[in-house]
Amino acid sequence: MRIVQEVVAEATEKRRHRSKQERRELVEETLQPGASVAVIARRHGVNANQVFHWRKLYREGRLDAAPNAAPLLPVRIAEVVSTDHPPTRLHAGVILVELGRARIRIEGSVDSENLRLILERAGR
């Protein structure tokens, strides 16, 4: 009976919330040459799988100190060539943004503030 009570007591402990800064510092510790994620996670009382998840967020820029900083997106400049239709003339100032299955087309003069907002929202 005593063993069951100990297991229940361990299960009712609350999880510790770590701030983005704490998570970022822990991840940066794991990125040092020769560092072991498992050893560092154990030292901080965190599951190693959780640390690997935080490392993924870190690589994606989601553990930044400045949450309003826009993430950098890969950019590819390409000439549009269609074999199905005769070549069409693109309008001057056309911006096409493709993120996964989403596509944004911006033509003509673009307000820089609006463009920044669009790209920030699309990058999330």
Number of C-alpha atoms within 10 A of each C-alpha: 5 6 7 8 9 10 10 10 9 9 8 8 8 7 7 8 8 9 10 16 12 12 19 21 13 19 24 13 14 20 13 9 7 7 12 13 20 15 13 18 19 11 9 10 10 16 13 17 12 12 20 16 12 19 22 14 16 17 12 12 16 18 21 16 11 9 11 8 11 15 15 11 11 6 8 7 7 6 7 9 10 9 6 6 7 8 10 9 7 10 10 9 11 13 15 11 16 12 12 6 5 8 10 12 9 13 12 10 9 12 8 9 8 10 13 12 12 13 16 16 10 15 12 9
